[in-house]
Each structure stands twice: as C-alpha cells, then as structure tokens.
Amino acid sequence: MTRDEQAMLAFATTWLPFGGGDEHIFPEFGLSPAAFYQRILTLVDRRFVSDVDLATRQHLRELCSSKLSHSSPINSDRP
C-alpha cells in the first residue's frame, strides 16, 4: 500500500464515527468525496490490507456505499 493510500485509510478510519469528514477531503487529498469514497471502497476490498480490522472494514464499506449512493454521478471528480 502506498503512503497516500495509508493516509487515506487512516483519515477514513478516524472520521468514520463522525460520518466521514466530507468537508476535509478535498483540502487534504485533492479529491471529491465521491472519488475518495470510491478509492476507500477499493482499498478495503483488497485482501492484503491488514491495517484495519474486519469490523472496521465492514463499517467503512457501509459508509462508502452510502456516500456513493447519495453522490451525483455528474462532476463526481470535483468537490
């Protein structure tokens, strides 16, 4: 896992109890929330990610799926 991926996963895990921290995603990573949650979803589905326990991975999947289902597909690369 790259340093950027580790930082994104740490951010997502930290903000998980608070609903994601959407307003901080673009300033921190330069990504729209939709792009960020898509990347997190991809990361937690990788088998070799051992930094996050199974329960947290499931909660992250649920958060990302929920966020992505509410995001607009138009201009999803912009905040």
Rosetta constraint file for C-alpha pairs under 8 A:
AtomPair CA 1 CA 5 HARMONIC 6.08 0.50
AtomPair CA 1 CA 6 HARMONIC 6.58 0.50
AtomPair CA 1 CA 49 HARMONIC 7.66 0.50
AtomPair CA 2 CA 6 HARMONIC 6.23 0.50
AtomPair CA 3 CA 7 HARMONIC 6.18 0.50
AtomPair CA 4 CA 8 HARMONIC 6.16 0.50
AtomPair CA 5 CA 9 HARMONIC 6.09 0.50
AtomPair CA 5 CA 43 HARMONIC 7.71 0.50
AtomPair CA 6 CA 10 HARMONIC 6.05 0.50
AtomPair CA 7 CA 11 HARMONIC 6.06 0.50
AtomPair CA 8 CA 12 HARMONIC 6.10 0.50
AtomPair CA 8 CA 29 HARMONIC 7.84 0.50
AtomPair CA 8 CA 36 HARMONIC 7.96 0.50
AtomPair CA 8 CA 40 HARMONIC 7.22 0.50
AtomPair CA 9 CA 13 HARMONIC 6.06 0.50
AtomPair CA 9 CA 40 HARMONIC 6.57 0.50
AtomPair CA 9 CA 43 HARMONIC 7.79 0.50
AtomPair CA 10 CA 14 HARMONIC 6.05 0.50
AtomPair CA 11 CA 15 HARMONIC 6.11 0.50
AtomPair CA 12 CA 16 HARMONIC 5.75 0.50
AtomPair CA 12 CA 20 HARMONIC 6.40 0.50
AtomPair CA 12 CA 40 HARMONIC 7.56 0.50
AtomPair CA 12 CA 60 HARMONIC 7.50 0.50
AtomPair CA 13 CA 17 HARMONIC 7.98 0.50
AtomPair CA 13 CA 56 HARMONIC 7.52 0.50
AtomPair CA 13 CA 60 HARMONIC 7.42 0.50
AtomPair CA 15 CA 19 HARMONIC 6.41 0.50
AtomPair CA 15 CA 20 HARMONIC 4.83 0.50
AtomPair CA 15 CA 21 HARMONIC 5.63 0.50
AtomPair CA 16 CA 20 HARMONIC 5.17 0.50
AtomPair CA 16 CA 21 HARMONIC 7.96 0.50
AtomPair CA 16 CA 59 HARMONIC 7.80 0.50
AtomPair CA 16 CA 60 HARMONIC 7.01 0.50
AtomPair CA 16 CA 63 HARMONIC 7.59 0.50
AtomPair CA 19 CA 63 HARMONIC 7.51 0.50
AtomPair CA 20 CA 63 HARMONIC 7.60 0.50
AtomPair CA 21 CA 25 HARMONIC 6.78 0.50
AtomPair CA 22 CA 26 HARMONIC 7.88 0.50
AtomPair CA 22 CA 33 HARMONIC 5.87 0.50
AtomPair CA 23 CA 27 HARMONIC 7.96 0.50
AtomPair CA 24 CA 28 HARMONIC 6.07 0.50
AtomPair CA 25 CA 29 HARMONIC 5.77 0.50
AtomPair CA 25 CA 30 HARMONIC 7.03 0.50
AtomPair CA 25 CA 31 HARMONIC 6.51 0.50
AtomPair CA 25 CA 32 HARMONIC 6.90 0.50
AtomPair CA 25 CA 33 HARMONIC 6.16 0.50
AtomPair CA 25 CA 36 HARMONIC 7.36 0.50
AtomPair CA 26 CA 30 HARMONIC 4.38 0.50
AtomPair CA 26 CA 31 HARMONIC 4.87 0.50
AtomPair CA 26 CA 32 HARMONIC 5.70 0.50
AtomPair CA 26 CA 33 HARMONIC 7.11 0.50
AtomPair CA 26 CA 79 HARMONIC 6.44 0.50
AtomPair CA 31 CA 35 HARMONIC 5.98 0.50
AtomPair CA 31 CA 36 HARMONIC 5.94 0.50
AtomPair CA 31 CA 77 HARMONIC 6.81 0.50
AtomPair CA 31 CA 78 HARMONIC 6.94 0.50
AtomPair CA 31 CA 79 HARMONIC 6.88 0.50
AtomPair CA 32 CA 36 HARMONIC 6.17 0.50
AtomPair CA 32 CA 76 HARMONIC 6.60 0.50
AtomPair CA 32 CA 77 HARMONIC 5.47 0.50
AtomPair CA 32 CA 78 HARMONIC 4.99 0.50
AtomPair CA 32 CA 79 HARMONIC 4.20 0.50
AtomPair CA 33 CA 37 HARMONIC 6.06 0.50
AtomPair CA 33 CA 79 HARMONIC 6.56 0.50
AtomPair CA 34 CA 38 HARMONIC 6.16 0.50
AtomPair CA 34 CA 67 HARMONIC 7.19 0.50
AtomPair CA 34 CA 68 HARMONIC 5.92 0.50
AtomPair CA 34 CA 71 HARMONIC 6.30 0.50
AtomPair CA 34 CA 76 HARMONIC 5.90 0.50
AtomPair CA 34 CA 77 HARMONIC 7.25 0.50
AtomPair CA 35 CA 39 HARMONIC 6.28 0.50
AtomPair CA 35 CA 76 HARMONIC 6.74 0.50
AtomPair CA 35 CA 77 HARMONIC 6.17 0.50
AtomPair CA 36 CA 40 HARMONIC 6.24 0.50
AtomPair CA 37 CA 41 HARMONIC 6.02 0.50
AtomPair CA 37 CA 64 HARMONIC 5.08 0.50
AtomPair CA 37 CA 65 HARMONIC 7.96 0.50
AtomPair CA 37 CA 67 HARMONIC 7.17 0.50
AtomPair CA 37 CA 68 HARMONIC 6.90 0.50
AtomPair CA 38 CA 42 HARMONIC 6.28 0.50
AtomPair CA 38 CA 64 HARMONIC 6.93 0.50
AtomPair CA 38 CA 68 HARMONIC 7.35 0.50
AtomPair CA 39 CA 43 HARMONIC 6.15 0.50
AtomPair CA 40 CA 44 HARMONIC 6.17 0.50
AtomPair CA 40 CA 60 HARMONIC 7.74 0.50
AtomPair CA 40 CA 64 HARMONIC 7.23 0.50
AtomPair CA 41 CA 45 HARMONIC 6.31 0.50
AtomPair CA 41 CA 60 HARMONIC 7.33 0.50
AtomPair CA 41 CA 61 HARMONIC 5.85 0.50
AtomPair CA 41 CA 64 HARMONIC 6.13 0.50
AtomPair CA 41 CA 65 HARMONIC 7.78 0.50
AtomPair CA 42 CA 46 HARMONIC 6.67 0.50
AtomPair CA 43 CA 49 HARMONIC 7.23 0.50
AtomPair CA 44 CA 49 HARMONIC 6.73 0.50
AtomPair CA 44 CA 57 HARMONIC 5.84 0.50
AtomPair CA 44 CA 60 HARMONIC 7.51 0.50
AtomPair CA 44 CA 61 HARMONIC 7.17 0.50
AtomPair CA 52 CA 56 HARMONIC 6.25 0.50
AtomPair CA 52 CA 57 HARMONIC 6.22 0.50
AtomPair CA 53 CA 57 HARMONIC 6.20 0.50
AtomPair CA 54 CA 58 HARMONIC 6.23 0.50
AtomPair CA 55 CA 59 HARMONIC 6.31 0.50
AtomPair CA 56 CA 60 HARMONIC 6.05 0.50
AtomPair CA 57 CA 61 HARMONIC 6.16 0.50
AtomPair CA 58 CA 62 HARMONIC 6.24 0.50
AtomPair CA 59 CA 63 HARMONIC 6.14 0.50
AtomPair CA 60 CA 64 HARMONIC 5.99 0.50
AtomPair CA 61 CA 65 HARMONIC 5.98 0.50
AtomPair CA 62 CA 66 HARMONIC 6.07 0.50
AtomPair CA 63 CA 67 HARMONIC 6.07 0.50
AtomPair CA 64 CA 68 HARMONIC 5.95 0.50
AtomPair CA 65 CA 69 HARMONIC 6.05 0.50
AtomPair CA 66 CA 70 HARMONIC 6.50 0.50
AtomPair CA 67 CA 71 HARMONIC 6.28 0.50
AtomPair CA 71 CA 76 HARMONIC 7.43 0.50
AtomPair CA 72 CA 76 HARMONIC 6.27 0.50
